[in-house]
Structure formats: C-alpha cells, structure tokens
Amino acid sequence: MARGYVVGLVFWGISLQARWLTSHKHLKTNPWVPLSGIVESSLSFALVYLGAQAMSFTYLESALMGALFMATSPSTVLQIIHQTRASGQLTERVLHHTAINLVFAVITVQLLMGVQAFEQTGLLIDALYDGFIVACISVVLGVLMGLVIPELFRWLPRTATDATLAFALGVCLLCALTMSMKLLPMLSCFVFGVVCRYQRITVGVAKQGFGTAGELLSLLLFVYVGASVSFVSLAEGLMVGVSVLLLRQLAKAIAVTSLAFGGGLQWDKGFWVSVALAPSASFLVLMTAQLDQAGFTRLAVLQALLSAALIMGVVGPLLVRLAILRSKESLAGQDG
C-alpha cells in the first residue's frame, strides 16, 4: 500500500516544475503562487486545529489533524490529470499547491512527533531526532537516489520502456530503505522526483502511473480502509471527519480564491483550483497507518482520519475532474 502511494508521489515530483518554485526570476516575477500555497496550507491547519479543539481533542491531536488535513494527495491529482490530459493554468497551480501543502504537512507531522517524544521522555535529543534528524536523513537518501537513477540512464544501454522498471526498482529500494530505518518514505520520494526533474528525466520517459500495476495499488487503498476499521468505528468518526473536511475545504477556498487575482487568475478559476485540491485519501491512509504503528494517536483520531479518507477516496477524484472540466482544460476526447 505504501509503495502504491509513493509511486504516484515520485511521478508527481518529476512532473512538478521544481525550478519554478526555486527560481529567483520566477519568484520575483510572480510571488503570488508560493504565497498562495503558504497561506492555503496555514489557513487549512488553523481552521482544522480550531475545529478539533472545539470537538474536545487535545492540543497535540488537534495539531496533528491540522497538519494531516493540509495535504492534497498527489497520486489522485496526477491520475485525473493524466486521464483528462489536462493542461493549463489550473493544472499548473494545482500541482504547485500540492507540492507546497504536502511538504508542509510531512514536515509538520514530523515536528509534532518530536514534540510527543519530548513529552514522553523529557529528553531533548529524542525530540531533535524525531523532529529534525529523521527528515534530514530522508532528504539525503532522496537526493542520492535522484542522482543515481539518471546516471544509470546515461551509462547503461536501454530501450524506451526501461525507465518504468528503473523507477519502480528505485522506488522499491528507497521505500524499503526508509521504512526499515523508520524514516519518511514520502519525503524521500518527493526529493527523489524533484532531483530527477533537475536531471532532465521527465514523466514521458516512463509509463504514467506504472499502468495496470499503479491502478491495482491505488485500488488497494480502499481495501486497506475497509480492513482497518469496522462500520461502527466509521460511523463514530463520520461526524468529526465530515466536519474537518468542510473546514479544510473552506480554508482552501478562502485562501486560493482571495489571492487568485494577484497571481493572474480570475476568481472563479481560483475557486476551482481550491476544489481540485480536495483529494486527501491516500495521504491520510498512509499517514494513519504509520502513526498507528508508532502509537501516536488514539482511537477517536484514527476513526476520524479513516472516515475522512473513505469519503475523499470517493469524492476527491470527482471533484478534481469537475474542476478541470469547468475550467475547460481537458484535452480528452478532442482528438479526431
């Protein structure tokens, strides 16, 4: 299941125009895109945190929920973009917002794990390791893998389809390594993808989403949710899950729509960007599994997260498709 998610994450990182986010020229020309992403992530965290506090969760649980609900699932976004062959302002903004809020979410969750470690042991070194060193090591491993794979492409004879196998092996190796070391596979694979982008390795080289294998692994997300929690637990967490999803979507709509004009978007297209940022199922499922294994959350939080994941697993792809179609950026069906 984790491998299925990070496959989508790697290709998202590769397709992401990372140079745009880090280029001084682009930031000077239009700083509104990263600014909008930061505001959207921060407001999502704040509203979900306040909502969770109002529902009697502890401050650490509320902060955790705020961090998790910042993120958009890149695997779902990319899948719909590929299916609809979408291209345009909305598509690019969604990818950049997804990049920003996912990185913020992963780093914030790791910092919160450091806070929890400090509360449990009272040792600053434990907090430093869980909150900072783990993230640094994960980034280093992602960079190394991103340098090795393109170098293999240059030195080894290959066919046009070899990239799929190379990326699959790279992802499996990186996942196995980071998970065995109890690091952050998502952060490592994101960095892996971005570094590959700098090395001029593009999504077009490999089969999008690993074809049938990628679709099968995506389907397993729903199987995992169904096997992880009973219907009674889902019903108990449904109200909380729906509430935080509404708060999350409200935050994204306010932030992205209000800053759309400064970034060169009409307000209505800014609104559809916020709608396309709705998917969160695969990220929530993966993080819930990891947090549960680490003993970080109690049952009420897990119920809320899995209920929200189940809802977004069904509704999220529909919302992305709707946003793309309403923005008239889909090229599917226009050939011939």
Buried (B, 14 or more C-beta within 10 A) or exposed (E): BBBBBBBBBBBBBBBBBBEBBEEEEBBEEEEBBBBBBBBBBBBBBBBBBEBBBEBEBEEBBBBBBBBBBBBBBBBBBBBBBBBBBBEBBBBBBBBBBBBBBBBBBBBBBBBBBBBBBBEEEEEEEBBBBBBBBBBEBBBEBBBBBBBBBBEEBEEEEBEEEBBBBBBBEBBEBBBEBBBEBEBBBBBBBBBBBBBBBEBEBEBEBBBBBBEEBBEEBBEBBBEBBEEBBEEEBBEBBBEBBBBBBEBBBBBBBBBBBBBBEBBEBEEEBBBBBBBBBBBBBBBBBBBBBBBBEEEBBEEBBBBBBBBBBBBBBEBBBEBBBBBBBBBEBBEEEEEE
